[in-house]
Amino acid sequence: MQSLREILSRIESGKTTAADALAFSAARIAEREPQVQAFASRPDALLPGTGPLAGIACGVKDIIETADLPTRMGSPIYDGWQPRADAPIVMALKAAGATVAGKTHTTAFAFLDPAPTRNPHDATASPGGSSAGSAAAVAAGMIPLALGTQTGGSVIRPAAYCGVAAIKPSYALLPTVGVKPFSWSLDTLGLMAASADDVGLALAAISGRPDMDASAASLSGLRIGIHHQAYAGAPEPASAAALQRFQELAAGAGAVLVPLEGAAALAEAFRAHGPLQDYEATQALAWEYAHHRDLLPPKLRAYLDAAGATTPEQYDEARRQSRRGRDAARGFFSEVDVVVSYAAPGEAPDTLGSTGDSRFNRLWTLLGVPCATIPLMRGPRGLPATIQIIAGFGNDNHVIAVAKGLEKLVEAGV
Amino acid sequence: MQSLREILSRIESGKTTAADALAFSAARIAEREPQVQAFASRPDALLPGTGPLAGIACGVKDIIETADLPTRMGSPIYDGWQPRADAPIVMALKAAGATVAGKTHTTAFAFLDPAPTRNPHDATASPGGSSAGSAAAVAAGMIPLALGTQTGGSVIRPAAYCGVAAIKPSYALLPTVGVKPFSWSLDTLGLMAASADDVGLALAAISGRPDMDASAASLSGLRIGIHHQAYAGAPEPASAAALQRFQELAAGAGAVLVPLEGAAALAEAFRAHGPLQDYEATQALAWEYAHHRDLLPPKLRAYLDAAGATTPEQYDEARRQSRRGRDAARGFFSEVDVVVSYAAPGEAPDTLGSTGDSRFNRLWTLLGVPCATIPLMRGPRGLPATIQIIAGFGNDNHVIAVAKGLEKLVEAGV
C-alpha cells in the first residue's frame, strides 16, 4: 500500500514532487484497475493541488457529488448524471491540496447489492461494501487515501475485508451535504488509508482539526473494554481469533482489559437501527422507487418493498430507543479509555454475490461514536481479519491515538 | 386566501372537482402573479393527483429539488439547473395527491438578500424571507398551500409578515433530503396555508401522521407560558401589541397565563445559533463561494467572508451549548402546555431591501421544537402582526391544536 505520511515526507524532503507522487498513483491505477475494478470514473489527468495533502491521490465514493466527474450512485438511474457542485467534503479535500483520483465504485445507493469491485487479496472474494472501490483501491496500492460512507458498516467492514485502516468519525464530524442520503440519522463519511497514522493525518488536514493527527497512545495502563456484542450474534472463528490476538497484544503491552457487556439499552438501540433506517430510506429513495423500481438491483428493491411498511410510530419508537442508547453509551464509554470489538463477522465472504454483514458495526453508527480499524492479522482463508476500536462521541482523536499505538505493536510483531 | 379544508370539502361534496380547484388556483396565479412575483418557475399545466390532497395546488420553495422544474436556489449560479429527482418532500406532496403549482421565489440560498417577491398587503413592504414566494403566494390567495424552510426564521417570519398560518415542525419531522442545505443542524421544512386548520390537515397528509390534523384545543384552563425572549432584544410596538392582544384573548377564554423567563442555558443556546450556522454554512456553500463568489449577492457574500473565520473549537462549543439548551428546554416546556412569544420583531419592513429579522425565531429552530403562527391582528401600518405558539420537541400536534383554538377566538372576534 502507499503510505500517505511517507509520500508527504518524501515530497517535503525533495526526494519526489507532488506531480511525481500523483504520477506514481496513476501508474498503479493503470496497472491494478483492470483486475480490481475500483473506479467508476476518473479524470483525464491527476494535477497537484496546494496544501498539506498536495501529491495525495484520493478516491471519492461515487455517491458523493463532484462538479467535474459524473456521480452514478452505482445505479443506471444516474447514468451520465453530472452534479453542478462539488460536495463540501470534496471541497475540503481539494482545499487541503489532495487530488481526486476518481470516483470509486459503490454498491447501488450504498446498499447491499455488490459493486463490480474485487478484493485485491483474492479476486473471488468480496471487497465488502458499500464503499467497495474505496477500500479496494487503497488495499491494492493504487491510492493512499479514499472517502467512504457508513450507514450500517460500509466503511469499517470493507476496510476490514480489504485489510486497510479506516475511521468512521463521530456523526457529522465530516459534512454529508452533497452525499446521496440513505438514512440521514445514520449516514456518516469516513476515511480509508494504509495505516491509522495516515488516517489521522488526512482527517486533521480535511477537517481543519490538527488534534486528529494524534500521537500514538501507549497501551500500557490503558483501560480497554472488550465487548463481544452478544446482541449481534456470534462471530466467525476468524474474527474471534482477531479479538483474541488483540487481547494478547494489548495485555502484553500492559493494557488493562475489562470485559464489558453493555447496558440493555445498547442492545435495544442495536435493534432500533432497522426501523430507523427503513423509514428514512423509504423517503430518501422515494423518487427512485416510484419512477425506476425496475432499475433497482434485487436486494435494494426487495428491501424497499418491505421497508415501506414501517410506520411513523415504529420510527418514533426507534428514535426514542436511539436516544436512550446514546444516553447509555455515555456511561458505557466512561468506564474505560476505549472499547474494542469485532470489525466484521469474519474474513471477506468467498463470493462476489454478498458484501458481508454489518451487524457488528450498526450500533456504533447509530450511536454516532467514532470507530477505527487497522490491519491486524490473517484468517484461516488467508484474508484480513481484524478488530475495531471505539470511543465515546467526539473522541475521534483518541481512537486514532490508540489505533496508532496498536499499529506499532503489530509492526513490531510482538 | 384559499382554504385548503374548504376546497377539499367542496370536492368531496361534488360542488367542484379537483381539476376545477386547480384551474381556480391557476386563474388566481395569472391574476396576482404579475404584481406579487411569487414564482420562480411554473409547470405548463396543473394536473390533479390522487389522494387526500387532490385538487390542492402547492408552492415549493426553489431550494427544493424537483425532477420536472428547474431549481435555481434564488441564484444565477444555478440558472437552468435541473435536478434529476424530486426531493422526498415533493414525493410526499405528490403521493398525497397535491399538485406542484410552481417553484416559489427564495432569497439566494435562503439567506438575507431579498427575493423579487412583494408583500401582497403592501407592494412596497417586504414579504419577509427566505421563504418569500411561498408566504406571498398563499397570502395573495394564489394557492392554498406552500412549502418553506427555516434555518433562522424563514418560515414563521414571512408567514407573520404576509399574514398566513404556518408551522415549522420539530427538527427532521419532514425530510430535508434534496433541500439545498445552509446549516444542516438547523435547516427545517415547514408548511404555510390560510389557517392552522389547513396547516394541520396538510401536515397530516404529507407526513403520514393523522394526529397532526388535531382538533382545536380549548384555551380554557390551558397553561400558557408568556415568554418575551429578553435575550433577543425588545420587539417593536406592533409585536408587543400582538402579544398583548393574545394575552387578552387567552385570558378571556380562561387560559392560565404564566410569565416564563427561561433558564440562562436558553439565552446561551440563542447565541450559539450564530457560530453553529456560520461554521456549517461555510462548508455547505464551499463550492459556490470558491467558484462563484462574484455571483453571490452582497449580504451573503459578506456573511461568508466573515463566517469562514469560525473555528472548529467555536463550533464544538456552540454544539455543546445547543445540547445544554435542549436539555434546559425540556424543563422549560414541561412547566406549561405551550409557550407563546413574538413571531417577528414587528410588521414587515417598509422596504424591499430587507427581509426583516429572525431574532425571535432562531432559538426555536436551534432547539428543534415546533412553532406555529396564525394571522392575529394588524399593526399601526396596517400590516399583519402576530405571535407564535411553541411547544416541546415532538409536540407538533399540540401547537396545531392550540393554534386552531386561538384561530376560533380570532374568528369569533371576541
Interface residues (C-beta under 8 A of the other chain):
Chain A: A67 Y78 W81 R84 A85 D86 A87 P88 M91 A92 A95 A172 P175 T176 V177 P181 W184 S185 S207 G208 R209 E280 Q283 A284 A286 W287 E288 A290 H291 T311 P312 D316 G394
Chain B: A67 Y78 W81 R84 A85 D86 A87 P88 M91 A92 A95 A172 P175 T176 V177 P181 W184 S185 S207 G208 R209 E280 Q283 A284 A286 W287 E288 A290 H291 T311 P312 D316 G394
